[in-house]
């Protein structure tokens, strides 16, 4: 997540972010509509001259929940009540998710979540695209299985970052700090991606997650090959029913961005990720 990024990655993220999106702690961005709320200093990401820190102990915002069905899902929510409301829409099987939000990290989250209440095993996968080519580098498209819609709920998250990094992250207990495993796939060839010191970071187009009992596994297709698991299964105990679905967070507390998730598959069984 952001506080684990290298200084080079932070500088590159800022270099590719338009000036209006480089929010200044304690202010609203210059292009904000009148009345846009001011975010607290801790909610802004790391960049030169500013250090992101954890939210204050005991800080929470109620989630805004909509229970109107949308495509495969029972409803949607601004988990953690981001200061600027998000939105999810679906057309021809493509889910467009817009959200602000400081992050999914530490002991609480802010993100837009399209959810389905489920029990048992789950297979979940989606193609990911970021329509805005110059959004904040650490924005994240998300596959999520979480205990509740509270901002500090136990959860397992698979995310694809705007930089091309992908991860599996989990909150082992209510209010606990997140833990993650992060991956980047590089090539010195001519494949599309983000060049870093001569190395091209590939941007996987499809991510997946399998829940089999209490074991969760990250799945990825790096270059269009069949989906395959990454790393060892992670154990997390969730009480049934839980919430499974897709989401997005801009990683900027009052600036929205957008991800498009398509070819979304959600099945109530393990072994079906594709």
C-alpha positions as CSV (number, residue, x, y, z in Angstrom):
1,X,0.0,0.0,0.0
2,X,1.0,3.7,-0.1
3,X,3.4,3.8,2.9
4,X,5.3,0.8,1.4
5,X,5.9,2.5,-2.0
6,X,9.4,3.5,-2.8
7,X,10.3,7.1,-3.1
8,X,10.8,6.6,-6.8
9,X,7.3,5.2,-7.2
10,X,5.8,8.1,-5.2
11,X,7.6,10.7,-7.4
12,X,6.4,8.9,-10.5
13,X,2.9,8.7,-9.3
14,X,2.9,12.5,-8.6
15,X,4.5,13.2,-11.9
16,X,1.7,11.5,-13.8
17,X,-1.0,13.1,-11.7
18,X,-2.5,16.4,-12.9
19,X,-1.9,19.3,-10.6
20,X,-5.6,19.5,-9.6
21,X,-5.5,16.0,-8.2
22,X,-2.5,16.6,-6.0
23,X,-4.6,17.6,-3.0
24,X,-2.9,19.6,-0.3
25,X,-3.5,18.4,3.2
26,X,-6.2,20.3,5.1
27,X,-7.7,21.8,1.9
28,X,-10.0,20.9,-1.0
29,X,-8.5,20.5,-4.5
30,X,-8.6,23.5,-6.7
31,X,-11.2,22.0,-9.0
32,X,-13.6,21.0,-6.3
33,X,-17.2,22.0,-6.5
34,X,-18.4,24.6,-4.0
35,X,-19.1,22.9,-0.7
36,X,-16.6,20.1,-1.2
37,X,-15.6,19.1,2.4
38,X,-12.1,19.5,3.7
39,X,-10.2,16.2,4.5
40,X,-8.0,15.8,7.6
41,X,-4.3,15.8,7.1
42,X,-3.9,12.0,7.9
43,X,-6.2,11.1,4.9
44,X,-3.7,12.2,2.2
45,X,-1.2,9.8,0.7
46,X,2.6,10.0,1.0
47,X,4.4,12.4,-1.3
48,X,7.5,14.6,-0.8
49,X,6.8,16.8,2.1
50,X,3.8,14.9,3.5
51,X,3.6,11.6,5.4
52,X,0.4,9.6,5.5
53,X,-0.4,8.2,9.0
54,X,-3.1,6.0,10.4
55,X,-6.5,7.5,11.2
56,X,-6.9,8.5,14.8
57,X,-7.7,5.7,17.2
58,X,-11.5,5.1,17.2
59,X,-12.2,7.2,14.1
60,X,-15.1,5.9,12.0
61,X,-17.6,7.1,9.5
62,X,-20.9,5.3,8.9
63,X,-21.2,3.6,5.5
64,X,-23.8,4.8,3.1
65,X,-25.7,1.7,1.9
66,X,-28.0,1.3,-1.1
67,X,-29.8,-2.0,-1.3
68,X,-31.0,-1.6,-5.0
69,X,-29.8,-4.6,-7.0
70,X,-27.2,-3.8,-9.7
71,X,-26.2,-6.6,-12.2
72,X,-24.8,-9.5,-10.2
73,X,-25.0,-7.7,-6.9
74,X,-27.6,-7.0,-4.2
75,X,-26.6,-3.4,-3.7
76,X,-23.7,-0.9,-3.3
77,X,-22.2,1.2,-0.6
78,X,-19.7,3.9,0.2
79,X,-18.0,1.9,2.9
80,X,-16.5,4.3,5.4
81,X,-18.5,7.2,4.1
82,X,-16.0,8.8,1.9
83,X,-16.4,12.6,1.9
84,X,-17.5,12.7,-1.7
85,X,-20.2,10.1,-2.6
86,X,-19.3,7.4,-5.1
87,X,-21.4,5.6,-7.7
88,X,-21.6,2.3,-9.5
89,X,-23.4,1.6,-12.8
90,X,-23.6,-1.3,-15.1
91,X,-24.2,-1.5,-18.9
92,X,-23.7,-4.5,-21.1
93,X,-21.9,-6.4,-18.2
94,X,-19.4,-3.6,-17.7
95,X,-19.4,-2.1,-14.2
96,X,-18.2,1.5,-13.9
97,X,-17.3,2.4,-10.4
98,X,-16.5,6.0,-9.3
99,X,-15.1,6.7,-5.8
100,X,-13.1,9.0,-3.7
101,X,-11.6,7.7,-0.4
102,X,-8.4,7.9,1.4
103,X,-7.5,4.2,1.1
104,X,-8.2,0.6,2.2
105,X,-5.6,0.3,4.8
106,X,-4.7,0.6,8.5
107,X,-7.8,-0.1,10.7
108,X,-10.5,1.3,8.5
109,X,-11.5,1.7,4.8
110,X,-13.1,4.2,2.4
111,X,-14.2,2.8,-1.0
112,X,-17.2,2.2,-3.2
113,X,-18.4,-1.4,-3.0
114,X,-20.9,-3.4,-5.1
115,X,-21.9,-6.3,-2.9
116,X,-23.7,-9.5,-2.7
117,X,-24.5,-11.3,0.6
118,X,-23.2,-14.8,0.4
119,X,-22.2,-18.0,2.4
120,X,-19.9,-20.9,1.6
121,X,-17.2,-20.9,-1.1
122,X,-16.8,-18.2,-3.7
123,X,-15.0,-17.6,-7.0
124,X,-14.7,-14.0,-8.1
125,X,-12.8,-12.4,-11.1
126,X,-12.9,-9.4,-13.3
127,X,-11.0,-7.6,-16.1
128,X,-9.9,-4.1,-15.0
129,X,-9.4,-0.9,-16.9
130,X,-8.7,2.7,-15.7
131,X,-10.3,5.1,-18.2
132,X,-8.4,8.1,-16.8
133,X,-4.7,7.8,-18.0
134,X,-3.3,10.2,-15.4
135,X,-5.1,9.2,-12.2
136,X,-3.3,8.9,-9.0
137,X,-0.9,6.0,-9.2
138,X,-2.0,4.0,-6.1
139,X,-5.8,4.0,-7.0
140,X,-7.1,0.5,-6.8
141,X,-9.7,-1.7,-8.5
142,X,-10.9,-4.3,-6.0
143,X,-12.3,-7.7,-5.4
144,X,-13.5,-7.9,-1.8
145,X,-14.9,-10.5,0.6
146,X,-15.7,-8.9,3.9
147,X,-17.6,-9.6,7.1
148,X,-19.8,-6.5,7.0
149,X,-20.2,-3.1,5.5
150,X,-18.6,-1.4,8.6
151,X,-15.4,0.5,7.7
152,X,-13.3,-1.6,10.0
153,X,-14.6,-5.1,9.1
154,X,-12.4,-8.2,8.7
155,X,-11.9,-8.8,5.0
156,X,-9.9,-10.3,2.2
157,X,-9.0,-8.0,-0.7
158,X,-7.4,-8.5,-4.1
159,X,-6.4,-5.2,-5.7
160,X,-4.9,-4.0,-9.0
161,X,-3.2,-0.6,-8.6
162,X,-2.9,2.1,-11.3
163,X,0.8,1.5,-11.3
164,X,0.3,-2.2,-12.3
165,X,1.2,-3.6,-8.8
166,X,-1.3,-6.2,-7.6
167,X,-1.8,-7.6,-4.1
168,X,-3.8,-9.7,-1.7
169,X,-4.5,-8.0,1.6
170,X,-6.5,-8.9,4.7
171,X,-7.7,-7.5,7.9
172,X,-7.5,-10.4,10.4
173,X,-10.0,-9.0,13.0
174,X,-12.4,-6.0,13.3
175,X,-10.4,-2.8,13.6
176,X,-7.0,-4.5,13.1
177,X,-4.4,-3.1,10.7
178,X,-4.3,-4.6,7.2
179,X,-1.6,-7.0,6.1
180,X,-0.7,-7.6,2.5
181,X,1.4,-9.5,-0.1
182,X,2.4,-7.3,-3.0
183,X,3.5,-8.3,-6.5
184,X,4.9,-6.5,-9.6
185,X,5.7,-8.3,-12.9
186,X,8.4,-6.7,-15.0
187,X,9.8,-7.1,-18.5
188,X,12.6,-5.5,-20.5
189,X,10.7,-6.1,-23.7
190,X,8.4,-3.8,-25.6
191,X,5.2,-4.8,-23.7
192,X,2.9,-2.0,-22.6
193,X,3.4,-0.8,-19.1
194,X,5.2,1.7,-16.9
195,X,8.9,2.1,-17.6
196,X,11.0,2.2,-14.4
197,X,14.8,2.4,-15.0
198,X,14.5,0.4,-18.2
199,X,12.1,-2.1,-16.7
200,X,8.6,-2.3,-18.0
201,X,6.0,-3.0,-15.3
202,X,3.2,-5.1,-16.8
203,X,-0.4,-4.2,-16.1
204,X,-2.4,-7.4,-15.6
205,X,-5.8,-7.1,-17.1
206,X,-7.6,-9.7,-15.1
207,X,-7.5,-10.5,-11.4
208,X,-9.4,-13.1,-9.3
209,X,-9.9,-14.5,-5.8
210,X,-11.1,-17.9,-4.6
211,X,-12.5,-18.6,-1.1
212,X,-12.5,-22.2,-0.2
213,X,-13.5,-22.7,3.4
214,X,-11.3,-20.3,5.3
215,X,-8.5,-20.3,2.7
216,X,-8.3,-17.4,0.2
217,X,-6.1,-17.4,-2.9
218,X,-5.1,-14.6,-5.3
219,X,-5.5,-15.4,-9.1
220,X,-4.0,-13.4,-12.0
221,X,-3.8,-13.4,-15.7
222,X,-0.6,-11.4,-16.5
223,X,-0.7,-11.3,-20.3
224,X,-4.0,-13.0,-21.3
225,X,-3.0,-16.5,-20.4
226,X,-5.4,-18.7,-18.3
227,X,-5.9,-17.5,-14.7
228,X,-3.5,-19.0,-12.3
229,X,-2.9,-18.7,-8.5
230,X,-0.3,-16.4,-7.0
231,X,1.3,-17.3,-3.7
232,X,0.1,-19.6,-0.9
233,X,-3.5,-19.5,0.4
234,X,-4.2,-17.0,3.2
235,X,-6.4,-18.1,6.1
236,X,-9.2,-15.9,7.4
237,X,-12.3,-16.9,9.3
238,X,-15.5,-15.1,8.3
239,X,-18.9,-15.8,9.9
240,X,-21.7,-16.5,7.4
241,X,-23.2,-14.6,5.7
242,X,-20.6,-12.2,4.5
243,X,-20.3,-9.7,1.6
244,X,-18.6,-10.4,-1.7
245,X,-18.2,-8.1,-4.6
246,X,-16.2,-5.5,-6.5
247,X,-15.0,-2.0,-5.7
248,X,-12.7,0.9,-6.3
249,X,-10.9,3.6,-4.4
250,X,-9.1,6.7,-5.8
251,X,-6.7,7.0,-2.8
252,X,-7.5,10.7,-2.6
253,X,-10.0,11.7,0.1
254,X,-12.1,14.3,-1.9
255,X,-11.2,13.6,-5.5
256,X,-13.1,10.9,-7.4
257,X,-11.7,8.6,-10.1
258,X,-13.1,5.7,-12.0
259,X,-12.4,2.0,-12.8
260,X,-14.2,-0.2,-15.2
261,X,-14.6,-3.9,-14.3
262,X,-15.9,-6.2,-17.0
263,X,-16.4,-9.9,-17.7
264,X,-17.1,-10.1,-14.0
265,X,-17.8,-13.6,-12.7
266,X,-19.1,-14.4,-9.2
267,X,-20.0,-18.0,-8.4
268,X,-21.0,-19.6,-5.1
269,X,-18.3,-22.4,-5.4
270,X,-14.6,-22.8,-5.3
271,X,-12.5,-23.9,-8.3
272,X,-14.4,-21.7,-10.8
273,X,-12.1,-18.7,-11.2
274,X,-11.6,-18.1,-14.9
